[in-house]
Amino acid sequence: MVAPGSTARVLVAAAARALRGVDCADLGHPPTLARFPGAPEPVRRAAVARTAGRVALPVERAAEVDVERVADWFVDQYPQRRYPGVVLGSAHGAAVHLAVALGVPWLPAGFEMSVRWKDGVVDHPRAAREHGAALAERLLRGNTDVHVRQVHCPASRGALAGATVALGVRWRCLPRAYARFLAARLEPGASVLLLRDARTWPVRDDGQGHSFQVGCPASGLDPVDFHPDSPALRQVLHSAGGDHAHWDPPEVSCAQALAENGVEGGFERGAREWAGLRGHPLRRVLFPQPEVLSAATADLYRGWLRAAGKTGDRLVVECGRLLDPWQVVRAGLVPYWCENATRRRVSAVEWWLAGSEPFTSVDVLPEPPGVPSPALAGLPQWLAVAAFGRRRRAVDRTAARGYPVTSVPTRRATEVLRNQPYDLPVPPPLRADAALAALRASGSAHGLLVG
């Protein structure tokens, strides 16, 4: 049910392994991102579509989706013991690093599905919406407590946007599986931290439990870049095998709504009600852009490591699915997570490094997105990030080889970080109140809200 390459799936896997003291050496890469380098572009697009069709959910099985089973599967990844808290909410790599520093699980407020679109075309978003609405109707018949957000974004998905539809399923209440897990596994008085991505995007929502957006913030483009006359759109569609002359986006009904990585208000209310009835304080962390949480968490790690007598002057810049929280704490590294390889996200880490106390070493793990885009950072920009290291400056060569149209498995991050020297023992877990104070001190000037 959950897309093999979805961020939520990878982050749960990484967090659960870190809490067991295990790295991510067994995590591969999503087959839907295979780019078949060396083949002509039309052949490569056809191969991508065939691969996507094999791993995506068949249309006829959409009605069989049980979102409670998905929630059960998420909580079953974690060791069966008592925890001093939990982190819930939007999918974000820094949220997982925060959870690992606290010694607690991370659970997403939704998950991503990829469903086949047999006769799909990348340059017809109106047809994509019609197909997605029919799929959402099937799914919602048996799952009334979710909202389905469909995202048609050739800039971030390339040719896959014409072979499958991407559906973000967001819970509108706290899943029963989550409630059972928290009741059984949280220590008395344990804190519940809810992290919310506050980014917005124009959306078409007809109020039937299914909404549709063309493009997404993670593409590195703006909504105006998905207008039929946009030069960026022409370049994106040409790379994906489409034609901008056929582009026919539906009208939006909401000028701005929470983007695909947002948290439904009902989910927050459900978590707050559950926590209040059982004596667990719930604190909310709201971030306007992903780099704000990434920078604040990196600063938090530096302080946490130094309080334990470590240097806190070795940085690893992770990207997308290239992360390994256990290897980070094992080596005593400061982690900064880039959502993806777009220029905006890479520029953000450059600005943060320029204003931070220098690091002795900077290791960079740029995840190739598997698709070309005018919004992507070039390798020189990644090299500029590494150049902030005073003694060691390293960009992973395997990730850089074939960038940006190849794909690299998650375990590549593990292979790189295993070469870092050990810095044990791991510091004792942070307390939630100390973590929130550190986040507020570092991020409030940049729009991070802690309440």
Solvent accessible surface area in square Angstrom, and as a share of the most:
residue,aa,sasa,rsa
1,M,75,0.34
2,V,14,0.08
3,A,15,0.11
4,P,44,0.27
5,G,9,0.08
6,S,1,0.01
7,T,34,0.20
8,A,3,0.02
9,R,82,0.30
10,V,15,0.09
11,L,1,0.01
12,V,1,0.00
13,A,13,0.10
14,A,0,0.00
15,A,0,0.00
16,A,1,0.00
17,R,37,0.13
18,A,6,0.05
19,L,18,0.09
20,R,113,0.41
21,G,35,0.33
22,V,69,0.40
23,D,15,0.08
24,C,1,0.00
25,A,37,0.29
26,D,95,0.49
27,L,28,0.14
28,G,34,0.33
29,H,75,0.33
30,P,11,0.07
31,P,48,0.30
32,T,18,0.11
33,L,29,0.14
34,A,23,0.18
35,R,11,0.04
36,F,76,0.32
37,P,91,0.57
38,G,81,0.78
39,A,30,0.23
40,P,88,0.55
41,E,51,0.23
42,P,85,0.54
43,V,82,0.47
44,R,36,0.13
45,R,57,0.21
46,A,47,0.36
47,A,9,0.07
48,V,5,0.03
49,A,39,0.30
50,R,143,0.52
51,T,11,0.07
52,A,1,0.00
53,G,20,0.20
54,R,166,0.60
55,V,51,0.29
56,A,5,0.04
57,L,27,0.13
58,P,24,0.15
59,V,38,0.22
60,E,122,0.55
61,R,118,0.43
62,A,2,0.01
63,A,58,0.45
64,E,101,0.45
65,V,7,0.04
66,D,54,0.28
67,V,8,0.05
68,E,30,0.13
69,R,150,0.55
70,V,5,0.03
71,A,0,0.00
72,D,52,0.27
73,W,98,0.34
74,F,0,0.00
75,V,11,0.06
76,D,104,0.54
77,Q,46,0.20
78,Y,8,0.03
79,P,24,0.15
80,Q,152,0.67
81,R,103,0.38
82,R,133,0.49
83,Y,1,0.00
84,P,64,0.40
85,G,4,0.04
86,V,1,0.01
87,V,0,0.00
88,L,0,0.00
89,G,0,0.00
90,S,4,0.02
91,A,15,0.12
92,H,3,0.01
93,G,0,0.00
94,A,2,0.02
95,A,0,0.00
96,V,0,0.00
97,H,1,0.01
98,L,0,0.00
99,A,0,0.00
100,V,16,0.09
101,A,1,0.00
102,L,8,0.04
103,G,19,0.18
104,V,4,0.02
105,P,0,0.00
106,W,0,0.00
107,L,0,0.00
108,P,2,0.01
109,A,5,0.04
110,G,15,0.14
111,F,4,0.02
112,E,69,0.31
113,M,2,0.01
114,S,14,0.09
115,V,0,0.00
116,R,85,0.31
117,W,21,0.07
118,K,190,0.81
119,D,122,0.63
120,G,18,0.17
121,V,66,0.38
122,V,10,0.06
123,D,11,0.06
124,H,58,0.26
125,P,0,0.00
126,R,104,0.38
127,A,38,0.30
128,A,0,0.00
129,R,44,0.16
130,E,110,0.49
131,H,41,0.18
132,G,0,0.00
133,A,35,0.27
134,A,52,0.41
135,L,2,0.01
136,A,1,0.00
137,E,101,0.45
138,R,83,0.30
139,L,2,0.01
140,L,28,0.14
141,R,170,0.62
142,G,63,0.61
143,N,9,0.05
144,T,94,0.55
145,D,61,0.31
146,V,1,0.00
147,H,19,0.09
148,V,0,0.00
149,R,8,0.03
150,Q,2,0.01
151,V,17,0.10
152,H,6,0.03
153,C,0,0.00
154,P,2,0.01
155,A,3,0.02
156,S,41,0.27
157,R,41,0.15
158,G,6,0.05
159,A,12,0.09
160,L,10,0.05
161,A,0,0.00
162,G,12,0.12
163,A,14,0.11
164,T,1,0.01
165,V,4,0.02
166,A,22,0.17
167,L,3,0.01
168,G,12,0.12
169,V,0,0.00
170,R,15,0.05
171,W,3,0.01
172,R,112,0.41
173,C,46,0.27
174,L,19,0.09
175,P,1,0.01
176,R,145,0.53
177,A,2,0.01
178,Y,0,0.00
179,A,23,0.18
180,R,132,0.48
181,F,20,0.08
182,L,2,0.01
183,A,58,0.45
184,A,51,0.40
185,R,59,0.22
186,L,5,0.03
187,E,68,0.31
188,P,130,0.82
189,G,46,0.45
190,A,6,0.05
191,S,20,0.13
192,V,2,0.01
193,L,2,0.01
194,L,0,0.00
195,L,0,0.00
196,R,29,0.11
197,D,4,0.02
198,A,31,0.24
199,R,17,0.06
200,T,64,0.37
201,W,11,0.04
202,P,25,0.16
203,V,1,0.01
204,R,61,0.22
205,D,46,0.24
206,D,70,0.36
207,G,62,0.59
208,Q,144,0.64
209,G,21,0.20
210,H,18,0.08
211,S,0,0.00
212,F,2,0.01
213,Q,1,0.01
214,V,22,0.13
215,G,0,0.00
216,C,7,0.04
217,P,13,0.08
218,A,27,0.21
219,S,4,0.03
220,G,8,0.08
221,L,13,0.07
222,D,55,0.28
223,P,55,0.35
224,V,107,0.61
225,D,31,0.16
226,F,10,0.04
227,H,96,0.43
228,P,43,0.27
229,D,101,0.52
230,S,10,0.07
231,P,110,0.69
232,A,19,0.15
233,L,1,0.00
234,R,116,0.42
235,Q,98,0.43
236,V,3,0.02
237,L,1,0.00
238,H,144,0.64
239,S,28,0.18
240,A,8,0.06
241,G,42,0.40
242,G,17,0.17
243,D,58,0.30
244,H,58,0.26
245,A,77,0.60
246,H,93,0.42
247,W,13,0.04
248,D,45,0.24
249,P,40,0.25
250,P,10,0.06
251,E,137,0.61
252,V,81,0.46
253,S,65,0.42
254,C,45,0.27
255,A,79,0.61
256,Q,107,0.48
257,A,26,0.20
258,L,55,0.27
259,A,4,0.03
260,E,45,0.20
261,N,35,0.18
262,G,6,0.06
263,V,1,0.00
264,E,30,0.13
265,G,31,0.30
266,G,12,0.12
267,F,0,0.00
268,E,17,0.07
269,R,150,0.55
270,G,17,0.16
271,A,3,0.02
272,R,110,0.40
273,E,113,0.51
274,W,19,0.07
275,A,1,0.00
276,G,59,0.57
277,L,147,0.73
278,R,121,0.44
279,G,52,0.50
280,H,19,0.08
281,P,67,0.42
282,L,19,0.09
283,R,77,0.28
284,R,84,0.31
285,V,0,0.00
286,L,39,0.19
287,F,0,0.00
288,P,47,0.30
289,Q,69,0.31
290,P,3,0.02
291,E,39,0.18
292,V,17,0.10
293,L,0,0.00
294,S,1,0.01
295,A,17,0.13
296,A,1,0.01
297,T,1,0.01
298,A,0,0.00
299,D,53,0.27
300,L,7,0.03
301,Y,1,0.00
302,R,21,0.08
303,G,42,0.40
304,W,17,0.06
305,L,1,0.00
306,R,96,0.35
307,A,94,0.73
308,A,45,0.35
309,G,71,0.68
310,K,24,0.10
311,T,84,0.49
312,G,0,0.00
313,D,28,0.14
314,R,39,0.14
315,L,1,0.01
316,V,0,0.00
317,V,0,0.00
318,E,0,0.00
319,C,0,0.00
320,G,8,0.07
321,R,50,0.18
322,L,0,0.00
323,L,0,0.00
324,D,0,0.00
325,P,0,0.00
326,W,59,0.21
327,Q,11,0.05
328,V,0,0.00
329,V,3,0.02
330,R,8,0.03
331,A,0,0.00
332,G,2,0.02
333,L,2,0.01
334,V,0,0.00
335,P,2,0.01
336,Y,2,0.01
337,W,8,0.03
338,C,3,0.02
339,E,30,0.13
340,N,27,0.14
341,A,1,0.01
342,T,5,0.03
343,R,121,0.44
344,R,106,0.39
345,R,15,0.06
346,V,0,0.00
347,S,38,0.24
348,A,18,0.14
349,V,0,0.00
350,E,39,0.18
351,W,199,0.70
352,W,33,0.11
353,L,9,0.05
354,A,68,0.52
355,G,73,0.71
356,S,26,0.17
357,E,94,0.42
358,P,72,0.46
359,F,3,0.01
360,T,22,0.13
361,S,6,0.04
362,V,0,0.00
363,D,4,0.02
364,V,1,0.00
365,L,0,0.00
366,P,0,0.00
367,E,16,0.07
368,P,1,0.01
369,P,30,0.19
370,G,1,0.01
371,V,10,0.05
372,P,46,0.29
373,S,18,0.12
374,P,32,0.20
375,A,3,0.02
376,L,24,0.12
377,A,2,0.01
378,G,37,0.36
379,L,56,0.28
380,P,102,0.64
381,Q,33,0.15
382,W,0,0.00
383,L,102,0.51
384,A,41,0.31
385,V,0,0.00
386,A,3,0.02
387,A,58,0.45
388,F,72,0.30
389,G,1,0.01
390,R,138,0.50
391,R,198,0.72
392,R,115,0.42
393,R,135,0.49
394,A,25,0.20
395,V,23,0.13
396,D,13,0.07
397,R,199,0.73
398,T,47,0.27
399,A,0,0.00
400,A,22,0.17
401,R,161,0.59
402,G,39,0.37
403,Y,28,0.11
404,P,35,0.22
405,V,37,0.21
406,T,25,0.15
407,S,31,0.20
408,V,12,0.07
409,P,25,0.16
410,T,3,0.02
411,R,92,0.33
412,R,53,0.19
413,A,0,0.00
414,T,1,0.00
415,E,75,0.33
416,V,20,0.12
417,L,0,0.00
418,R,125,0.46
419,N,130,0.67
420,Q,14,0.06
421,P,85,0.54
422,Y,154,0.58
423,D,39,0.20
424,L,93,0.46
425,P,110,0.69
426,V,51,0.29
427,P,7,0.04
428,P,100,0.63
429,P,89,0.56
430,L,36,0.18
431,R,172,0.63
432,A,22,0.17
433,D,83,0.43
434,A,48,0.37
435,A,0,0.00
436,L,5,0.02
437,A,51,0.40
438,A,35,0.27
439,L,0,0.00
440,R,96,0.35
441,A,89,0.69
442,S,30,0.19
443,G,1,0.01
444,S,61,0.39
445,A,93,0.72
446,H,126,0.56
447,G,34,0.32
448,L,2,0.01
449,L,108,0.54
450,V,24,0.14
451,G,60,0.57
